Amino acid sequence: MLSLLRGCALAWVALLLLAARAAEARSIEHFWDIEEVDFSLAGMFTRKAIGVNGQWPIPRVEATQGDTLVIHVTNKLNEPTSLHAHGIFQNGTNYYDGASMVTECGIPPNGTFTYEIPLQQAGTYWIHSHYKSQTADGLRTPLIIHDPNEVYKYDEEIVLPLEDWFHEPASVMIKQFRNPDPSIRFTPIVPYGLIDGTCINRHRINFSPGKTYRIRLLNIGASFDFHFSIEGHHVRLIEVDGVMVKERGMHGVGVAVGQRASILVTARNTTNWNYMFHADMFTDLLQMPQYNPLNFTGTVEYSPTALTAREPCATWLTVPDLDLEPLDGEPMLEADRQITLNAYSGVFSDQTFRHSFNNYTYVTPRVPTLLTALSVGKDANKSLVYGHQTNAYVLRHMEVVEVTINNHDYYSHPFHIHGHVFQIIEVGSIRSQDRTSKMAQDTPVKRDTVVVHGGQYAVIRFRADNPGVWLLHCHIDFHIMLGLQMTFIEAPDKIQQNMRGRLPDRYKENCIAQGIKTTGNAFGNQGEVQAEEDQEVPTPYPDRFESYEPPSGWKIVSYILGGNKG
């Protein structure tokens, strides 16, 4: 009898805890009018930015794990738009992933849509457009999801969204990058470095003596890498891309486009001096050694009256991903399937410069890929119904997928996956004269964005445990527009079981308003794609590919960007 009473009591306690957690969960609601605004950069020049409610930069979004994020969007642009919560798994809500013509049709001009996203994760993320190059034009902001049971202790938190900002709108630069003439394509485009819409050189971080700060670093830009350090201070890395890792001391940390990191910094014990922080920008995208790196320094302020001490700067070398370990201790996955992706760039049959995986440059389908998966029945298991141009791979539910990415370009690509994090298993050189490689530890670090440097490869693994349609792409905005992305169709049968009949309000209406079909293969027909696709999709000229041939000074830049590879 006593044991029965104890059991009942424990059950009641469990129910009360669940009820308490449910009561604590909130609906974090935002109303966003997405529109162009005039943004003046420190009085130097004014250009249009894509802002929200007449404001740019866009205020960051904060929530707690377990909350539901609700964003009511009204599109006041003269073109479609969408919102992607970068790094959020969207488990069961693939239709809110925001990838235009992949998981939705986009929100038409004067149209509306509501994203309702359960926040099942904690960590450092961001929200940005996934329509054309709107991210580069400013439709981006941090998304901070607090953990009610933080592992690491700190006194205060500082969020630093690092971003590149260009004098010209993205559409102008993309025309340049598509030009088949290298002398035009590689004309230097020099960005400005910003934090929260302020020039980095004018930004101040306030420290109080003895306090420990968690600094969340987010690269929400379009093209350039950032390396962050604070003179006279050591940093301790605790998070990468929403994954908590075993604390690792270092002098500085690098974040490529799409990557995030959290560091702990303990302030000094006096207010006698202020210090400089560095947010230096690097790229090997363009042949512009006179601008590479772009050095930006702000101020860590202990006192408004103190002088600034100059101490030996942190080096640009950072700890490689393969030396990091996740706190959850998940062991290395055993692969069930291998996929190899060869990244090339070159001139295609439409006389434009493009990027490609395995000779396929991504071209937007006529029907969003998710709607194809939902509407073609058993044909959803055939990769060709999604079109050659989407470079689709159909995955079985729960299989472990190993992807080897070979970067045949001479510049780096930060590759990002939707709906997952992956283990980083191995990196190395693909050049025959330099066959170096390095393997991960038994518990490899997990990220959602990995940098693969020019002439190198990376091996990643993830479990296909999230039925849906997910992109893998380079997160340099201009490379996305030039075709460097592909698609995973994960467990098509479960997509149909779980999502058919559950599409949100206005989802299909937004398609119809733009004249976009909502059923059928990539061309809106039945069966596999038709032969007419071959006439529409650009094909590569093999003799005009730009394989790995580093320009002058590239090795130094690559070494700086790659860090100490061990």
Secondary structure as the mmCIF struct_conf table of DSSP 4:
data_model
#
loop_
_struct_conf.conf_type_id
_struct_conf.id
_struct_conf.beg_label_comp_id
_struct_conf.beg_label_asym_id
_struct_conf.beg_label_seq_id
_struct_conf.end_label_comp_id
_struct_conf.end_label_asym_id
_struct_conf.end_label_seq_id
HELX_RH_AL_P HELX_RH_AL_P1 LEU A 2 GLU A 24
STRN STRN1 SER A 27 LEU A 41
TURN_TY1_P TURN_TY1_P1 ALA A 42 MET A 44
STRN STRN2 PHE A 45 VAL A 52
TURN_TY1_P TURN_TY1_P2 ASN A 53 GLY A 54
STRN STRN3 GLN A 55 GLN A 55
BEND BEND1 TRP A 56 PRO A 57
HELX_LH_PP_P HELX_LH_PP_P1 ILE A 58 ARG A 60
STRN STRN4 VAL A 61 THR A 64
TURN_TY1_P TURN_TY1_P3 GLN A 65 GLY A 66
STRN STRN5 THR A 68 ASN A 75
BEND BEND2 LEU A 77 GLU A 79
STRN STRN6 THR A 81 THR A 81
STRN STRN7 HIS A 84 HIS A 86
TURN_TY1_P TURN_TY1_P4 GLY A 87 GLY A 87
TURN_TY1_P TURN_TY1_P5 ASN A 91 GLY A 92
HELX_RH_3T_P HELX_RH_3T_P1 ASN A 94 TYR A 96
BEND BEND3 ASP A 97 ASP A 97
STRN STRN8 SER A 100 SER A 100
TURN_TY1_P TURN_TY1_P6 MET A 101 THR A 103
STRN STRN9 GLU A 104 GLU A 104
STRN STRN10 ILE A 107 ILE A 107
HELX_LH_PP_P HELX_LH_PP_P2 PRO A 108 PRO A 108
TURN_TY1_P TURN_TY1_P7 PRO A 109 ASN A 110
STRN STRN11 THR A 112 PRO A 118
STRN STRN12 GLY A 123 HIS A 128
BEND BEND4 TYR A 131 TYR A 131
TURN_TY1_P TURN_TY1_P8 LYS A 132 GLY A 138
STRN STRN13 ARG A 140 HIS A 146
TURN_TY1_P TURN_TY1_P9 PRO A 148 ASN A 149
BEND BEND5 VAL A 151 TYR A 152
BEND BEND6 ASP A 155 ASP A 155
STRN STRN14 GLU A 156 TRP A 165
BEND BEND7 HIS A 167 GLU A 168
HELX_RH_AL_P HELX_RH_AL_P2 ALA A 170 ARG A 178
BEND BEND8 PRO A 180 PRO A 180
HELX_RH_AL_P HELX_RH_AL_P3 PRO A 182 ARG A 185
TURN_TY1_P TURN_TY1_P10 PHE A 186 PHE A 186
HELX_LH_PP_P HELX_LH_PP_P3 VAL A 190 PRO A 191
STRN STRN15 TYR A 192 ILE A 195
TURN_TY1_P TURN_TY1_P11 ASP A 196 GLY A 197
STRN STRN16 THR A 198 CYS A 199
HELX_RH_3T_P HELX_RH_3T_P2 ILE A 200 ARG A 202
STRN STRN17 ARG A 204 ASN A 206
TURN_TY1_P TURN_TY1_P12 PRO A 209 GLY A 210
STRN STRN18 THR A 212 ASN A 219
BEND BEND9 GLY A 221 SER A 223
STRN STRN19 ASP A 225 ILE A 230
TURN_TY1_P TURN_TY1_P13 GLU A 231 GLY A 232
STRN STRN20 VAL A 235 VAL A 240
TURN_TY1_P TURN_TY1_P14 ASP A 241 GLY A 242
STRN STRN21 VAL A 243 MET A 250
BEND BEND10 HIS A 251 HIS A 251
STRN STRN22 GLY A 252 VAL A 255
TURN_TY1_P TURN_TY1_P15 VAL A 257 GLY A 258
STRN STRN23 ARG A 260 THR A 266
HELX_LH_PP_P HELX_LH_PP_P4 ALA A 267 ARG A 268
BEND BEND11 ASN A 269 ASN A 269
BEND BEND12 THR A 271 ASN A 272
STRN STRN24 TRP A 273 PHE A 282
BEND BEND13 ASP A 284 GLN A 287
HELX_RH_3T_P HELX_RH_3T_P3 PRO A 289 TYR A 291
BEND BEND14 ASN A 292 PRO A 293
STRN STRN25 LEU A 294 LEU A 294
STRN STRN26 THR A 297 GLU A 301
BEND BEND15 TYR A 302 TYR A 302
TURN_TY1_P TURN_TY1_P16 PRO A 304 THR A 305
HELX_LH_PP_P HELX_LH_PP_P5 ALA A 306 ALA A 306
STRN STRN27 LEU A 307 THR A 308
HELX_LH_PP_P HELX_LH_PP_P6 ALA A 309 ALA A 309
HELX_LH_PP_P HELX_LH_PP_P7 PRO A 312 THR A 315
BEND BEND16 TRP A 316 TRP A 316
HELX_RH_3T_P HELX_RH_3T_P4 ASP A 321 ASP A 323
STRN STRN28 PRO A 326 PRO A 326
TURN_TY1_P TURN_TY1_P17 LEU A 327 ASP A 328
HELX_LH_PP_P HELX_LH_PP_P8 GLU A 330 ALA A 335
BEND BEND17 ASP A 336 ASP A 336
STRN STRN29 ARG A 337 PHE A 348
TURN_TY1_P TURN_TY1_P18 SER A 349 ASP A 350
BEND BEND18 GLN A 351 THR A 352
STRN STRN30 PHE A 353 PHE A 357
TURN_TY1_P TURN_TY1_P19 ASN A 358 ASN A 359
STRN STRN31 TYR A 360 TYR A 360
BEND BEND19 ARG A 366 VAL A 367
HELX_RH_AL_P HELX_RH_AL_P4 THR A 369 SER A 375
BEND BEND20 VAL A 376 VAL A 376
HELX_RH_3T_P HELX_RH_3T_P5 GLY A 377 ASN A 381
HELX_RH_3T_P HELX_RH_3T_P6 SER A 383 TYR A 386
HELX_RH_3T_P HELX_RH_3T_P7 HIS A 388 THR A 390
TURN_TY1_P TURN_TY1_P20 ASN A 391 ASN A 391
STRN STRN32 ALA A 392 LEU A 395
TURN_TY1_P TURN_TY1_P21 HIS A 397 MET A 398
STRN STRN33 VAL A 400 ASN A 407
BEND BEND21 ASP A 409 TYR A 411
STRN STRN34 HIS A 413 ILE A 417
BEND BEND22 HIS A 418 GLY A 419
STRN STRN35 PHE A 422 SER A 429
TURN_TY1_P TURN_TY1_P22 SER A 432 GLN A 433
STRN STRN36 SER A 437 MET A 439
BEND BEND23 ASP A 442 THR A 443
STRN STRN37 LYS A 446 ARG A 447
BEND BEND24 ASP A 448 ASP A 448
STRN STRN38 THR A 449 VAL A 452
TURN_TY1_P TURN_TY1_P23 GLY A 454 GLY A 455
STRN STRN39 GLN A 456 ARG A 463
BEND BEND25 ASN A 466 ASN A 466
STRN STRN40 GLY A 468 CYS A 474
BEND BEND26 ILE A 476 ILE A 476
HELX_RH_AL_P HELX_RH_AL_P5 ASP A 477 MET A 481
TURN_TY1_P TURN_TY1_P24 LEU A 482 GLY A 483
STRN STRN41 GLN A 485 GLU A 490
HELX_RH_AL_P HELX_RH_AL_P6 PRO A 492 MET A 499
TURN_TY1_P TURN_TY1_P25 ARG A 500 GLY A 501
HELX_LH_PP_P HELX_LH_PP_P9 LEU A 503 PRO A 504
TURN_TY1_P TURN_TY1_P26 ASP A 505 ARG A 506
HELX_RH_AL_P HELX_RH_AL_P7 TYR A 507 ALA A 513
TURN_TY1_P TURN_TY1_P27 GLN A 514 GLY A 515
BEND BEND27 THR A 519 ASN A 521
TURN_TY1_P TURN_TY1_P28 ALA A 522 PHE A 523
BEND BEND28 GLY A 524 GLU A 528
HELX_LH_PP_P HELX_LH_PP_P10 VAL A 529 GLN A 530
TURN_TY1_P TURN_TY1_P29 ALA A 531 GLU A 532
HELX_RH_AL_P HELX_RH_AL_P8 GLU A 533 GLU A 536
BEND BEND29 VAL A 537 VAL A 537
STRN STRN42 PRO A 540 PHE A 545
BEND BEND30 TYR A 548 TYR A 548
HELX_LH_PP_P HELX_LH_PP_P11 PRO A 550 PRO A 551
TURN_TY1_P TURN_TY1_P30 SER A 552 GLY A 553
HELX_RH_AL_P HELX_RH_AL_P9 TRP A 554 GLY A 562
#
